[in-house]
Amino acid sequence: MQTDPKTIKKQFEKSMADYDKNAVIQDFTADKMLSELLRFNNNFDAVLELGVGTGLLTKKVANTLNFEKYFGNDLIEKSENYLKKYLPSADFICGNALKIKIPYKMNLVISNAMFQWFDNLEKGLNTISEYISKDGILAFSTFTPDNYKEIRDITGLTLNYMSKNEIEDVLNRLGFKILYCEEFRKNIKFSNPLEILAHMKKTGVNSLSEKVWDIKKIKGFCDKYSQKYPELSLTYSPIIVIAGK
Ligand SMILES: C[S@@+](CC[C@H](N)C(=O)[O-])C[C@H]1O[C@@H](n2cnc3c(N)ncnc32)[C@H](O)[C@@H]1O
């Protein structure tokens, strides 16, 4: 399905207060991405983080990496407060990550759990590649087609995910050298289907649908979920990539 930055912005803005407590998979990918990145480089002149959100990754970066200058970006204006909370001297660039103006090329572009919102990841990576200096690094996590497969099965709603092979092909075509690329499968268990909907809402993922569901639709979803997936688990399929330019 097509994603609309205005809807994404609205839904994430609503989820900000609950996000950090509920974003357990995003927390895992942020930690793992940083520990893998450290194997290649820990010192950067200029770093750009795309999709800062509530600063879940920013906080960890502040405790891990060395850099001279940090730029943080998000669609949501309020993200600036989170960025400055962890990195007071950072600069905030508000707007669509694929349309922003950056002052100069970056040695590291980093992003956690955000690129899945691009309608076309290939085009997105093409644009982002232009933000990175020669010998710079791109580190990101996103999700592959099995992500939320239960939701896709029941509602038909899904994002335009790319597979691990497709992501690797795109990066190779753009001239990147893949330093690390690993896909994971994680399941979160819930005690009832309403909790699954609440989990999605609290992590901003109800941006999948612009329309508010009425009681009948929610009941239909819950009944189908219990029937088809009685173990009440939700699949996440994150992928982490570190690539050199
Ligand atoms: C799942 S949150 C991830 C936040 C944070 N990176 C983390 O590690 O938890 C996705 C964030 O990306 C932002 N976002 C989504 N699409 C964007 C775009 N095209 N440009 C800039 N920010 C975007 C959303 O507003 C949201 O804050």
The ligand as a MOL file (V3000), in Angstrom:
LIG
                    3D

  0  0  0     0  0            999 V3000
M  V30 BEGIN CTAB
M  V30 COUNTS 27 29 0 0 0
M  V30 BEGIN ATOM
M  V30 1 C 9.1180 3.5790 14.2230 0
M  V30 2 S 9.5530 5.2710 14.4780 0 CHG=1
M  V30 3 C 11.2780 5.0130 14.8060 0
M  V30 4 C 11.8380 6.1030 15.6720 0
M  V30 5 C 13.2790 5.9180 16.1170 0
M  V30 6 N 14.1760 5.9310 14.9790 0
M  V30 7 C 13.4890 4.6380 16.9030 0
M  V30 8 O 14.5640 4.0930 16.8030 0
M  V30 9 O 12.5970 4.2420 17.6650 0 CHG=-1
M  V30 10 C 9.5870 5.9770 12.8520 0
M  V30 11 C 9.8580 7.4890 12.8650 0
M  V30 12 O 10.1890 7.8710 11.5270 0
M  V30 13 C 9.4920 9.0600 11.1990 0
M  V30 14 N 9.3220 9.0620 9.7460 0
M  V30 15 C 8.5750 8.2080 8.9850 0
M  V30 16 N 8.7030 8.5180 7.6890 0
M  V30 17 C 9.5370 9.5890 7.6180 0
M  V30 18 C 10.0670 10.3540 6.5540 0
M  V30 19 N 9.7510 10.1080 5.2840 0
M  V30 20 N 10.9090 11.3810 6.8450 0
M  V30 21 C 11.2470 11.6580 8.1290 0
M  V30 22 N 10.7860 10.9590 9.1850 0
M  V30 23 C 9.9370 9.9300 8.9370 0
M  V30 24 C 8.1860 8.9970 11.9920 0
M  V30 25 O 7.6520 10.2990 12.1970 0
M  V30 26 C 8.6650 8.3340 13.2790 0
M  V30 27 O 9.0540 9.2840 14.2420 0
M  V30 END ATOM
M  V30 BEGIN BOND
M  V30 1 1 1 2
M  V30 2 1 2 3
M  V30 3 1 2 10
M  V30 4 1 3 4
M  V30 5 1 4 5
M  V30 6 1 5 6
M  V30 7 1 5 7
M  V30 8 2 7 8
M  V30 9 1 7 9
M  V30 10 1 10 11
M  V30 11 1 11 12
M  V30 12 1 11 26
M  V30 13 1 12 13
M  V30 14 1 13 14
M  V30 15 1 13 24
M  V30 16 1 14 15
M  V30 17 1 14 23
M  V30 18 2 15 16
M  V30 19 1 16 17
M  V30 20 1 17 18
M  V30 21 2 17 23
M  V30 22 1 18 19
M  V30 23 2 18 20
M  V30 24 1 20 21
M  V30 25 2 21 22
M  V30 26 1 22 23
M  V30 27 1 24 25
M  V30 28 1 24 26
M  V30 29 1 26 27
M  V30 END BOND
M  V30 END CTAB
M  END
